Amino acid sequence: MANVAEYFEKNRYHGSYEFGERVFGYWNNVPFVGSVGSDSVISEEEGPRITVTLDLPILLDGKVNNVIIVKHKDIKSLLHDYDAPEADR
C-alpha cells in the first residue's frame, strides 16, 4: 500500500511552467511579458491556470493590474517555446 506522499506524487497536477519562468502572451487582447508565480489547479471545473506577475502593469477598465491569471493556451515561454536554434538564444 502506498503512503500519502506517493499517492499525491502520482495523482496530483504537475505544472508545465516553473516558478519564475519568463512568459509572454495576450490577456484581454493586451500583450504582456512577465514571470510565472504559480501553475496550479484550484478546481476541476476551471482546470489549470497560471498566475503571472507582469513586468509592466496593464490598465484595463480603469483598474491597474500587476498580477494576472491566464490559461495555458494564452501564454508561451520565452525559454521553451522559442523557435530559434539553441545557439541563437
LUMVOPA-959995 format. One record per residue: residue number from 1; chain; y, z, x of N, C-alpha, C in turn. Coordinates in nm, 3 decimals, padded with zeros to 5 digits. Layout:
  pos  unit     n_c2     n_c3     n_c1    ca_c2    ca_c3    ca_c1     c_c2     c_c3     c_c1
  NUM     A        Y        Z        X        Y        Z        X        Y        Z        X
...
This chain:
  pos  unit     n_c2     n_c3     n_c1    ca_c2    ca_c3    ca_c1     c_c2     c_c3     c_c1
    1     A  -00.118   00.000   00.085   00.000   00.000   00.000   00.125   00.000   00.089
    2     A   00.222  -00.083   00.055   00.345  -00.096   00.134   00.440   00.020   00.105
    3     A   00.515   00.058   00.207   00.615   00.162   00.183   00.742   00.098   00.126
    4     A   00.841   00.178   00.094   00.962   00.130   00.027   01.038   00.030   00.115
    5     A   01.049   00.056   00.244   01.120  -00.034   00.335   01.055  -00.171   00.339
    6     A   00.922  -00.176   00.344   00.852  -00.305   00.345   00.870  -00.378   00.212
    7     A   00.867  -00.305   00.101   00.887  -00.367  -00.030   01.023  -00.434  -00.039
    8     A   01.130  -00.363  -00.002   01.263  -00.420  -00.013   01.287  -00.531   00.089
    9     A   01.226  -00.522   00.204   01.239  -00.630   00.302   01.177  -00.759   00.248
   10     A   01.069  -00.745   00.176   01.000  -00.862   00.121   01.066  -00.915  -00.006
   11     A   01.124  -00.828  -00.091   01.170  -00.869  -00.223   01.321  -00.875  -00.243
   12     A   01.399  -00.830  -00.148   01.544  -00.830  -00.168   01.604  -00.966  -00.135
   13     A   01.731  -00.985  -00.174   01.804  -01.107  -00.144   01.843  -01.108   00.004
   14     A   01.822  -01.219   00.071   01.862  -01.236   00.211   01.976  -01.336   00.213
   15     A   02.094  -01.292   00.254   02.212  -01.376   00.253   02.205  -01.493   00.349
   16     A   02.281  -01.598   00.317   02.288  -01.718   00.401   02.395  -01.705   00.508
   17     A   02.496  -01.623   00.482   02.609  -01.608   00.573   02.611  -01.465   00.629
   18     A   02.649  -01.455   00.756   02.658  -01.325   00.821   02.797  -01.267   00.808
   19     A   02.809  -01.137   00.821   02.938  -01.069   00.817   03.028  -01.126   00.927
   20     A   03.150  -01.164   00.890   03.246  -01.215   00.987   03.236  -01.364   01.015
   21     A   03.137  -01.431   00.959   03.122  -01.575   00.982   03.242  -01.651   00.926
   22     A   03.293  -01.747   01.001   03.410  -01.824   00.961   03.369  -01.933   00.863
   23     A   03.440  -01.941   00.750   03.410  -02.039   00.646   03.538  -02.105   00.596
   24     A   03.519  -02.219   00.528   03.630  -02.287   00.463   03.581  -02.346   00.332
   25     A   03.674  -02.378   00.244   03.636  -02.435   00.116   03.754  -02.442   00.022
   26     A   03.723  -02.453  -00.107   03.824  -02.458  -00.212   03.797  -02.350  -00.314
   27     A   03.903  -02.282  -00.355   03.896  -02.180  -00.458   04.004  -02.214  -00.559
   28     A   03.964  -02.245  -00.682   04.058  -02.291  -00.787   04.141  -02.408  -00.737
   29     A   04.077  -02.503  -00.670   04.138  -02.624  -00.615   04.240  -02.597  -00.505
   30     A   04.237  -02.480  -00.444   04.326  -02.444  -00.333   04.239  -02.431  -00.207
   31     A   04.270  -02.506  -00.101   04.191  -02.494   00.021   04.214  -02.359   00.089
   32     A   04.111  -02.308   00.154   04.123  -02.180   00.225   04.034  -02.179   00.348
   33     A   04.067  -02.089   00.440   03.985  -02.058   00.558   03.982  -01.906   00.568
   34     A   03.866  -01.851   00.599   03.856  -01.706   00.608   03.726  -01.661   00.673
   35     A   03.699  -01.531   00.660   03.580  -01.468   00.718   03.497  -01.405   00.607
   36     A   03.366  -01.417   00.619   03.274  -01.360   00.520   03.276  -01.208   00.530
   37     A   03.294  -01.143   00.416   03.286  -00.997   00.410   03.149  -00.953   00.368
   38     A   03.092  -01.023   00.270   02.955  -00.992   00.226   02.895  -01.112   00.156
   39     A   02.765  -01.123   00.162   02.687  -01.225   00.092   02.579  -01.148   00.020
   40     A   02.596  -01.130  -00.112   02.506  -01.041  -00.184   02.486  -01.086  -00.328
   41     A   02.398  -01.016  -00.395   02.373  -01.036  -00.538   02.407  -00.907  -00.610
   42     A   02.500  -00.916  -00.704   02.536  -00.800  -00.785   02.448  -00.792  -00.909
   43     A   02.426  -00.909  -00.972   02.339  -00.914  -01.088   02.260  -01.044  -01.087
   44     A   02.141  -01.042  -01.142   02.058  -01.162  -01.150   02.122  -01.267  -01.241
   45     A   02.198  -01.224  -01.340   02.265  -01.317  -01.432   02.372  -01.399  -01.359
   46     A   02.450  -01.334  -01.273   02.557  -01.403  -01.200   02.504  -01.477  -01.078
   47     A   02.403  -01.423  -01.012   02.347  -01.484  -00.893   02.422  -01.444  -00.768
   48     A   02.388  -01.507  -00.655   02.451  -01.471  -00.527   02.599  -01.506  -00.525
   49     A   02.677  -01.427  -00.452   02.819  -01.453  -00.436   02.864  -01.405  -00.299
   50     A   02.974  -01.461  -00.253   03.025  -01.431  -00.120   03.167  -01.380  -00.132
   51     A   03.197  -01.270  -00.066   03.332  -01.218  -00.057   03.393  -01.270   00.072
   52     A   03.513  -01.333   00.060   03.579  -01.393   00.175   03.716  -01.328   00.193
   53     A   03.745  -01.280   00.313   03.877  -01.231   00.349   03.954  -01.350   00.406
   54     A   04.065  -01.385   00.342   04.140  -01.505   00.377   04.227  -01.487   00.500
   55     A   04.245  -01.594   00.576   04.338  -01.594   00.688   04.482  -01.590   00.637
   56     A   04.511  -01.670   00.536   04.643  -01.674   00.473   04.625  -01.645   00.325
   57     A   04.710  -01.562   00.264   04.695  -01.529   00.122   04.720  -01.651   00.034
   58     A   04.659  -01.650  -00.083   04.677  -01.756  -00.182   04.752  -01.698  -00.301
   59     A   04.862  -01.762  -00.339   04.939  -01.723  -00.457   04.890  -01.807  -00.573
   60     A   04.829  -01.743  -00.672   04.776  -01.813  -00.788   04.812  -01.736  -00.914
   61     A   04.880  -01.802  -01.005   04.924  -01.740  -01.132   05.007  -01.615  -01.109
   62     A   05.093  -01.618  -01.008   05.182  -01.506  -00.981   05.116  -01.389  -00.911
   63     A   04.990  -01.403  -00.872   04.917  -01.295  -00.804   04.881  -01.339  -00.662
   64     A   04.904  -01.253  -00.565   04.868  -01.281  -00.426   04.724  -01.235  -00.403
   65     A   04.642  -01.326  -00.354   04.500  -01.297  -00.329   04.472  -01.301  -00.180
   66     A   04.428  -01.189  -00.123   04.389  -01.180   00.017   04.238  -01.186   00.034
   67     A   04.165  -01.148  -00.071   04.019  -01.149  -00.072   03.975  -01.223  -00.198
   68     A   03.881  -01.315  -00.184   03.831  -01.390  -00.299   03.680  -01.381  -00.304
   69     A   03.625  -01.410  -00.420   03.480  -01.414  -00.439   03.444  -01.555  -00.481
   70     A   03.352  -01.617  -00.405   03.314  -01.755  -00.429   03.162  -01.768  -00.434
   71     A   03.116  -01.882  -00.482   02.974  -01.915  -00.483   02.940  -01.995  -00.357
   72     A   02.814  -02.005  -00.326   02.770  -02.076  -00.206   02.813  -02.223  -00.208
   73     A   02.814  -02.285  -00.323   02.849  -02.426  -00.332   02.996  -02.453  -00.301
   74     A   03.080  -02.349  -00.304   03.224  -02.365  -00.285   03.269  -02.354  -00.140
   75     A   03.179  -02.319  -00.048   03.221  -02.299   00.091   03.127  -02.369   00.189
   76     A   03.178  -02.385   00.310   03.098  -02.435   00.423   03.131  -02.349   00.543
   77     A   03.034  -02.335   00.629   03.052  -02.258   00.751   03.118  -02.344   00.857
   78     A   03.212  -02.288   00.930   03.272  -02.361   01.041   03.176  -02.373   01.158
   79     A   03.072  -02.292   01.160   02.975  -02.294   01.269   02.851  -02.375   01.234
   80     A   02.789  -02.348   01.120   02.660  -02.408   01.088   02.670  -02.542   01.016
   81     A   02.772  -02.565   00.935   02.780  -02.686   00.854   02.861  -02.796   00.919
   82     A   02.909  -02.772   01.039   02.990  -02.870   01.109   02.901  -02.984   01.156
   83     A   02.940  -03.111   01.134   02.855  -03.225   01.161   02.866  -03.281   01.302
   84     A   02.959  -03.232   01.383   02.975  -03.286   01.518   02.859  -03.244   01.607
   85     A   02.833  -03.322   01.711   02.727  -03.282   01.806   02.761  -03.149   01.870
   86     A   02.660  -03.081   01.917   02.676  -02.946   01.974   02.779  -02.943   02.086
   87     A   02.785  -03.047   02.171   02.877  -03.048   02.285   03.023  -03.057   02.241
   88     A   03.051  -03.112   02.122   03.188  -03.131   02.075   03.245  -03.006   02.009
   89     A   03.167  -02.904   01.991   03.215  -02.787   01.917   03.308  -02.707   01.998
